[in-house]
Amino acid sequence: MLHRSEDVGNYASDQGDGSRVGYIFARRPTSRAMLSRARPVSFGGRHDVRVVEVEDLIGLKVQAVANDPRRAHADIQRLLGSQPGLDLERVREYFRLFDREDELNRLLRELDSKQ
């Protein structure tokens, strides 16, 4: 186990391959809504795993930054720039939850300046 809290758990494989998995313990309405939107993805035709939408993944990363400000915003910025038609209002709500909307505005301005 890498980290466990009331809301999330992060675990590393004991096979030495560097694999990690994160779990959300969905107790709050936002988490439950996130999981209700998750879609099954097949891995090698053998295992189906429900995967959250990009907007919700960004929300999880915003929470990670809020919990540990040393985390970089690079993943969030890559996700923001990689998905045409992204639901920015949902993304904005996640930033608002953690009182970080100014950070989203800055990331979006940086993306606009690169295009």
C-alpha positions in Angstrom: 0.0 0.0 0.0 1.3 3.4 -1.0 -1.4 5.5 0.6 -4.8 5.0 2.2 -7.2 7.6 3.4 -10.9 7.6 4.1 -11.5 8.5 0.4 -8.8 6.9 -1.7 -6.3 4.1 -1.7 -3.1 3.7 -3.9 -1.4 0.3 -4.1 1.7 -0.9 -5.8 2.1 -4.4 -7.3 4.3 -6.8 -5.3 5.5 -8.3 -8.6 8.2 -5.7 -8.9 6.9 -4.5 -12.3 6.1 -0.9 -11.1 2.3 -1.4 -11.6 0.0 0.8 -9.5 -3.7 1.0 -9.0 -5.8 3.7 -7.4 -9.2 3.2 -5.8 -11.8 5.7 -4.9 -14.0 4.9 -1.9 -17.1 6.7 -3.2 -18.9 8.1 -0.3 -19.7 11.7 -1.5 -22.1 12.6 -4.3 -19.3 13.9 -6.5 -17.4 10.6 -6.3 -20.6 8.6 -6.9 -21.4 10.7 -10.0 -17.9 10.2 -11.3 -18.1 6.5 -11.0 -21.6 6.4 -12.5 -20.1 7.9 -15.7 -17.2 5.4 -15.8 -17.2 3.1 -18.8 -15.8 -0.4 -19.1 -12.5 -0.8 -21.0 -11.1 -4.2 -22.0 -7.5 -4.9 -21.3 -6.2 -7.6 -23.7 -9.7 -9.0 -24.0 -9.4 -10.6 -20.6 -10.3 -8.0 -18.1 -12.8 -5.2 -18.2 -12.1 -2.3 -15.9 -14.4 0.7 -15.5 -12.4 3.9 -16.4 -13.5 7.4 -15.4 -14.0 10.1 -18.1 -11.1 12.6 -18.7 -13.0 15.4 -17.0 -13.3 13.3 -13.9 -9.6 12.2 -14.1 -8.7 15.9 -14.1 -10.9 16.3 -11.0 -8.9 13.6 -9.2 -5.7 15.2 -10.2 -6.9 18.6 -8.9 -7.7 16.8 -5.6 -4.2 15.3 -5.6 -2.7 18.8 -6.0 -4.9 20.2 -3.3 -3.8 17.4 -0.9 -0.1 17.8 -1.9 0.8 21.1 -3.5 4.2 19.7 -4.5 2.5 17.8 -7.3 2.9 19.3 -10.7 0.1 20.5 -12.9 1.7 19.0 -16.0 -0.7 16.0 -16.2 -3.7 18.2 -15.9 -2.5 20.5 -18.6 -1.8 17.6 -20.9 -5.3 16.3 -20.3 -6.9 19.7 -20.9 -5.1 20.0 -24.2 -5.6 16.4 -25.4 -9.4 16.2 -25.5 -11.5 18.2 -28.0 -15.0 18.8 -26.7 -13.9 18.5 -23.1 -16.7 19.5 -20.7 -14.8 22.5 -19.2 -17.7 23.4 -16.9 -17.4 20.0 -15.1 -13.6 20.6 -14.9 -14.2 24.1 -13.5 -16.5 22.6 -10.8 -13.7 20.4 -9.6 -11.3 23.3 -9.4 -14.0 25.3 -7.5 -14.4 22.5 -5.0 -10.8 23.1 -3.9 -10.9 26.8 -4.4 -8.4 26.6 -7.3 -10.3 28.1 -10.2 -7.5 30.7 -10.7 -5.1 27.8 -11.4 -7.5 26.5 -14.1 -7.7 29.9 -15.7 -3.9 30.1 -15.7 -3.5 26.6 -17.2 -6.1 27.4 -20.0 -4.3 30.7 -20.8 -1.0 28.8 -21.1 -2.6 26.2 -23.4 -4.1 29.0 -25.6 -0.7 30.7 -25.9 0.8 27.4 -27.2 -1.7 27.0 -29.9 
